[in-house]
Amino acid sequence: MVIAIASLAGCSSTDTPEPEAGTLKADEVEAAITDGLQAQFPKKDFAVTCPAGVVAETGGVFTCDVTVGSEGSIAVVTVTQSDDQGSITWAVTEVVEVGASAEPAASPSG
């Protein structure tokens, strides 16, 4: 499934979730990203997690994490605010494969 996951790197979209009291609603940003991904990959399930309390501001940038279905692969989505009214654009900027380990290999003892 690496091919399908790697193809996420080209995904992007524009949407306008409603800001609430000067901050973006994380659940609406998550839904916008999920909808965009599912439109491009209808047979995949996505779980998107974005930070709460992001201030609505023109040019503001933050990231959200996306878990891809049962594969457990994780993608990082970079979200850019187009204005202070909640308009956003997003793009998948990093994909971490399932089973990828950040730990260094153990060195042999001798």
N, CA, C and O of each residue as an XYZ file, in Angstrom:
440
protein
N       0.798     -1.197      0.000
C       0.000      0.000      0.000
C       0.843      1.266      0.000
O       0.289      2.361      0.083
N       2.147      1.155     -0.089
C       2.997      2.337     -0.090
C       2.655      3.228     -1.277
O       2.716      4.452     -1.159
N       2.299      2.649     -2.412
C       1.963      3.449     -3.588
C       0.765      4.342     -3.296
O       0.781      5.528     -3.625
N      -0.266      3.786     -2.687
C      -1.454      4.583     -2.378
C      -1.126      5.664     -1.361
O      -1.615      6.788     -1.473
N      -0.317      5.344     -0.387
C       0.033      6.316      0.645
C       0.903      7.408      0.042
O       0.675      8.592      0.291
N       1.880      7.027     -0.732
C       2.768      8.012     -1.336
C       1.988      8.952     -2.241
O       2.365     10.115     -2.382
N       0.925      8.485     -2.849
C       0.151      9.346     -3.737
C      -0.591     10.431     -2.974
O      -1.066     11.387     -3.587
N      -0.704     10.312     -1.657
C      -1.323     11.372     -0.863
C      -0.511     12.656     -0.935
O      -1.061     13.740     -0.744
N       0.756     12.558     -1.200
C       1.613     13.739     -1.181
C       1.158     14.803     -2.169
O       1.540     15.964     -2.018
N       0.374     14.466     -3.152
C      -0.115     15.446     -4.112
C      -1.454     16.045     -3.751
O      -1.961     16.880     -4.500
N      -2.050     15.657     -2.638
C      -3.385     16.110     -2.270
C      -3.360     17.515     -1.705
O      -2.479     17.875     -0.924
N      -4.350     18.309     -2.117
C      -4.527     19.632     -1.536
C      -5.946     20.100     -1.823
O      -6.641     19.528     -2.663
N      -6.370     21.145     -1.119
C      -7.713     21.656     -1.307
C      -7.844     23.024     -0.670
O      -6.964     23.479      0.061
N      -8.973     23.677     -0.964
C      -9.325     24.960     -0.373
C     -10.709     24.827      0.225
O     -11.590     24.232     -0.396
N     -10.924     25.369      1.423
C     -12.233     25.290      2.077
C     -12.374     26.462      3.041
O     -11.411     27.181      3.305
N     -13.592     26.648      3.567
C     -13.839     27.734      4.511
C     -14.626     27.246      5.712
O     -15.841     27.439      5.761
N     -13.966     26.613      6.695
C     -14.650     26.284      7.940
C     -14.953     27.574      8.698
O     -14.198     28.539      8.583
N     -16.038     27.613      9.467
C     -16.420     28.798     10.241
C     -15.486     29.001     11.425
O     -15.291     28.075     12.212
N     -14.892     30.209     11.575
C     -14.115     30.465     12.790
C     -15.052     30.733     13.957
O     -16.176     31.195     13.759
N     -14.603     30.449     15.157
C     -15.414     30.668     16.349
C     -14.642     31.555     17.319
O     -13.586     31.168     17.819
N     -15.172     32.745     17.581
C     -14.564     33.685     18.522
C     -13.071     33.891     18.252
O     -12.252     33.833     19.170
N     -12.728     34.132     16.986
C     -11.339     34.411     16.647
C     -10.455     33.199     16.480
O      -9.264     33.338     16.201
N     -11.016     32.001     16.647
C     -10.239     30.777     16.450
C     -10.949     29.877     15.445
O     -12.162     29.970     15.256
N     -10.186     29.020     14.816
C     -10.772     28.053     13.885
C     -11.373     26.895     14.668
O     -10.852     26.510     15.715
N     -12.456     26.348     14.166
C     -13.054     25.155     14.774
C     -12.301     23.941     14.239
O     -12.386     23.618     13.054
N     -11.566     23.277     15.120
C     -10.741     22.139     14.708
C     -11.571     21.062     14.024
O     -11.127     20.471     13.039
N     -12.782     20.797     14.541
C     -13.595     19.733     13.943
C     -14.016     20.069     12.513
O     -14.150     19.168     11.685
N     -14.227     21.351     12.212
C     -14.598     21.725     10.849
C     -13.399     21.662      9.904
O     -13.547     21.299      8.737
N     -12.211     22.014     10.403
C     -10.997     21.889      9.591
C     -10.741     20.407      9.311
O     -10.425     20.028      8.183
N     -10.879     19.576     10.344
C     -10.698     18.128     10.178
C     -11.679     17.567      9.157
O     -11.302     16.748      8.319
N     -12.944     18.004      9.219
C     -13.958     17.523      8.272
C     -13.636     17.962      6.848
O     -13.816     17.187      5.908
N     -13.159     19.202      6.676
C     -12.811     19.693      5.340
C     -11.677     18.871      4.732
O     -11.719     18.527      3.551
N     -10.669     18.559      5.539
C      -9.542     17.763      5.051
C      -9.995     16.338      4.751
O      -9.641     15.774      3.716
N     -10.778     15.757      5.657
C     -11.292     14.396      5.445
C     -12.107     14.322      4.164
O     -11.924     13.402      3.366
N     -13.007     15.282      3.958
C     -13.834     15.302      2.747
C     -12.974     15.386      1.490
O     -13.235     14.693      0.506
N     -11.952     16.231      1.524
C     -11.071     16.373      0.368
C     -10.298     15.103      0.069
O     -10.159     14.712     -1.090
N      -9.794     14.454      1.117
C      -9.062     13.200      0.918
C      -9.980     12.096      0.413
O      -9.608     11.337     -0.482
N     -11.185     12.003      0.987
C     -12.110     10.957      0.562
C     -12.623     11.183     -0.856
O     -12.959     10.222     -1.549
N     -12.688     12.421     -1.293
C     -13.082     12.699     -2.678
C     -12.026     12.173     -3.646
O     -12.353     11.730     -4.747
N     -10.762     12.224     -3.236
C      -9.676     11.760     -4.094
C      -9.386     10.270     -3.924
O      -8.899      9.615     -4.846
N      -9.690      9.738     -2.732
C      -9.427      8.332     -2.420
C     -10.663      7.739     -1.739
O     -10.646      7.506     -0.530
N     -11.740      7.492     -2.504
C     -13.017      7.083     -1.900
C     -12.997      5.737     -1.178
O     -13.885      5.474     -0.367
N     -12.032      4.894     -1.443
C     -12.008      3.575     -0.796
C     -11.144      3.546      0.458
O     -10.942      2.486      1.049
N     -10.638      4.694      0.862
C      -9.788      4.786      2.057
C     -10.560      5.467      3.176
O     -11.449      6.282      2.930
N     -10.205      5.120      4.410
C     -10.742      5.807      5.583
C      -9.627      6.676      6.155
O      -8.467      6.266      6.202
N      -9.990      7.871      6.586
C      -9.019      8.804      7.123
C      -9.475      9.313      8.483
O     -10.657      9.595      8.680
N      -8.551      9.429      9.409
C      -8.815     10.061     10.699
C      -7.882     11.268     10.783
O      -6.661     11.120     10.828
N      -8.471     12.458     10.802
C      -7.695     13.700     10.803
C      -7.750     14.325     12.196
O      -8.817     14.412     12.804
N      -6.602     14.754     12.691
C      -6.527     15.415     13.991
C      -5.800     16.744     13.824
O      -4.639     16.789     13.416
N      -6.517     17.836     14.152
C      -5.946     19.181     14.075
C      -5.933     19.793     15.470
O      -6.733     19.412     16.324
N      -5.031     20.738     15.703
C      -4.971     21.375     17.016
C      -6.188     22.264     17.274
O      -6.734     22.863     16.347
N      -6.602     22.343     18.514
C      -7.702     23.227     18.908
C      -7.144     24.611     19.218
O      -5.968     24.756     19.552
N      -7.989     25.614     19.106
C      -7.617     26.959     19.521
C      -6.690     27.701     18.585
O      -6.026     28.648     19.007
N      -6.624     27.296     17.305
C      -5.775     28.001     16.345
C      -6.420     29.352     16.048
O      -7.585     29.416     15.654
N      -5.668     30.417     16.236
C      -6.171     31.767     15.990
C      -6.406     31.965     14.500
O      -5.545     31.639     13.682
N      -7.586     32.505     14.145
C      -7.910     32.795     12.750
C      -7.158     34.050     12.334
O      -7.466     35.146     12.803
N      -6.166     33.892     11.448
C      -5.374     35.030     10.997
C      -4.861     34.787      9.586
O      -4.451     33.678      9.243
N      -4.889     35.832      8.776
C      -4.404     35.741      7.411
C      -2.952     35.275      7.410
O      -2.108     35.851      8.096
N      -2.668     34.230      6.637
C      -1.306     33.714      6.526
C      -0.897     32.749      7.627
O       0.214     32.220      7.598
N      -1.779     32.509      8.603
C      -1.456     31.573      9.673
C      -1.252     30.169      9.116
O      -1.964     29.747      8.205
N      -0.285     29.454      9.662
C       0.036     28.103      9.194
C       0.082     27.167     10.399
O       0.640     27.506     11.443
N      -0.514     25.984     10.239
C      -0.433     24.954     11.269
C      -0.506     23.598     10.593
O      -0.789     23.512      9.398
N      -0.251     22.537     11.351
C      -0.289     21.191     10.766
C      -1.333     20.333     11.455
O      -1.673     20.539     12.620
N      -1.831     19.359     10.696
C      -2.762     18.357     11.196
C      -2.173     16.989     10.853
O      -1.422     16.852      9.888
N      -2.520     15.986     11.650
C      -2.074     14.615     11.389
C      -3.226     13.822     10.789
O      -4.380     13.978     11.187
N      -2.896     12.971      9.829
C      -3.889     12.109      9.184
C      -3.442     10.666      9.330
O      -2.330     10.315      8.935
N      -4.305      9.827      9.896
C      -4.048      8.395      9.942
C      -4.870      7.773      8.824
O      -6.061      8.050      8.680
N      -4.214      6.925      8.034
C      -4.865      6.330      6.875
C      -5.355      4.941      7.218
O      -4.560      4.015      7.379
N      -6.691      4.793      7.332
C      -7.358      3.517      7.533
C      -6.657      2.543      8.441
O      -5.956      2.926      9.378
N      -6.856      1.283      8.148
C      -6.285      0.220      8.965
C      -4.782      0.071      8.738
O      -4.102     -0.625      9.494
N      -4.264      0.726      7.694
C      -2.831      0.667      7.421
C      -2.050      1.352      8.531
O      -0.924      0.964      8.840
N      -2.653      2.374      9.127
C      -1.987      3.095     10.195
C      -0.922      4.064      9.724
O      -0.233      4.668     10.546
N      -0.771      4.228      8.408
C       0.194      5.203      7.910
C      -0.246      6.593      8.341
O      -1.438      6.859      8.500
N       0.712      7.461      8.526
C       0.405      8.804      8.985
C       0.920      9.810      7.963
O       2.037      9.699      7.458
N       0.075     10.794      7.673
C       0.472     11.898      6.809
C       0.364     13.181      7.612
O      -0.465     13.301      8.514
N       1.207     14.129      7.270
C       1.133     15.454      7.876
C       0.571     16.393      6.825
O       1.057     16.450      5.696
N      -0.467     17.133      7.216
C      -1.104     18.094      6.332
C      -0.741     19.488      6.843
O      -0.928     19.790      8.022
N      -0.227     20.329      5.959
C       0.048     21.718      6.313
C      -1.139     22.558      5.860
O      -1.538     22.527      4.696
N      -1.694     23.310      6.809
C      -2.876     24.139      6.561
C      -2.437     25.600      6.589
O      -1.768     26.042      7.524
N      -2.824     26.345      5.547
C      -2.523     27.772      5.476
C      -3.839     28.538      5.440
O      -4.731     28.212      4.657
N      -3.956     29.546      6.281
C      -5.170     30.362      6.326
C      -5.091     31.457      5.266
O      -4.132     32.228      5.230
N      -6.108     31.521      4.405
C      -6.147     32.501      3.324
C      -6.595     33.868      3.812
O      -6.260     34.888      3.210
N      -7.356     33.891      4.906
C      -7.838     35.139      5.490
C      -8.132     34.911      6.965
O      -7.866     33.830      7.491
N      -8.674     35.912      7.634
C      -8.986     35.752      9.053
C     -10.441     35.355      9.279
O     -10.962     35.468     10.388
N     -11.094     34.885      8.205
C     -12.486     34.457      8.268
C     -12.629     32.937      8.233
O     -13.748     32.426      8.187
N     -11.524     32.215      8.255
C     -11.570     30.762      8.292
C     -11.309     30.077      6.967
O     -11.372     28.850      6.894
N     -11.015     30.835      5.905
C     -10.691     30.214      4.613
C      -9.312     29.583      4.700
O      -8.355     30.217      5.144
N      -9.218     28.334      4.273
C      -7.946     27.616      4.358
C      -7.603     26.932      3.046
O      -8.476     26.644      2.227
N      -6.331     26.680      2.868
C      -5.863     25.744      1.851
C      -5.019     24.736      2.607
O      -4.412     25.064      3.627
N      -4.981     23.523      2.113
C      -4.177     22.499      2.774
C      -3.507     21.625      1.742
O      -3.965     21.505      0.606
N      -2.417     21.019      2.158
C      -1.681     20.099      1.293
C      -0.977     19.071      2.159
O      -0.474     19.391      3.237
N      -0.944     17.834      1.681
C      -0.186     16.789      2.367
C       1.285     17.092      2.127
O       1.732     17.178      0.983
N       2.032     17.252      3.210
C       3.437     17.643      3.077
C       4.426     16.575      3.531
O       5.626     16.695      3.281
N       3.933     15.539      4.191
C       4.829     14.468      4.653
C       4.018     13.198      4.846
O       2.872     13.245      5.292
N       4.613     12.071      4.510
C       3.976     10.774      4.717
C       4.964      9.871      5.448
O       6.117      9.732      5.040
N       4.492      9.257      6.542
C       5.309      8.319      7.311
C       4.733      6.933      7.079
O       3.551      6.705      7.336
N       5.539      6.014      6.602
C       5.067      4.662      6.305
C       4.842      3.854      7.571
O       5.472      4.090      8.603
N       3.929      2.896      7.469
C       3.691      1.971      8.571
C       4.961      1.191      8.827
O       5.625      0.736      7.895
N       5.294      1.041     10.093
C       6.457      0.230     10.444
C       7.773      0.969     10.336
O       8.821      0.419     10.675
N       7.737      2.219      9.866
C       8.976      2.987      9.805
C       9.409      3.296     11.229
O       8.595      3.709     12.054
N      10.650      3.104     11.510
C      11.139      3.306     12.869
C      12.142      4.439     12.901
O      13.029      4.527     12.051
N      11.995      5.300     13.884
C      12.937      6.400     14.044
C      14.096      5.997     14.941
O      15.040      6.768     15.116
N      14.036      4.805     15.507
C      15.095      4.358     16.406
C      16.275      3.822     15.615
O      16.093      3.100     14.634
N      17.489      4.173     16.038
C      18.662      3.648     15.331
C      18.813      2.151     15.601
O      18.395      1.641     16.640
N      19.414      1.476     14.649
C      19.658      0.041     14.814
C      20.664     -0.170     15.942
O      21.589      0.620     16.130
N      20.462     -1.245     16.680
C      21.379     -1.564     17.788
C      22.724     -1.955     17.198
O      22.800     -2.691     16.215
N      23.776     -1.450     17.813
C      25.113     -1.810     17.328
C      25.541     -3.115     18.027
O      25.222     -3.351     19.192
N      26.266     -3.940     17.281
C      26.700     -5.210     17.885
C      27.696     -4.966     19.012
O      28.561     -4.095     18.921
N      27.556     -5.745     20.064
C      28.529     -5.624     21.157
C      29.674     -6.588     20.917
O      29.500     -7.691     20.398
N      30.801     -6.150     21.298
C      31.874     -7.016     20.942
C      32.942     -7.052     21.868
O      33.920     -7.769     21.654
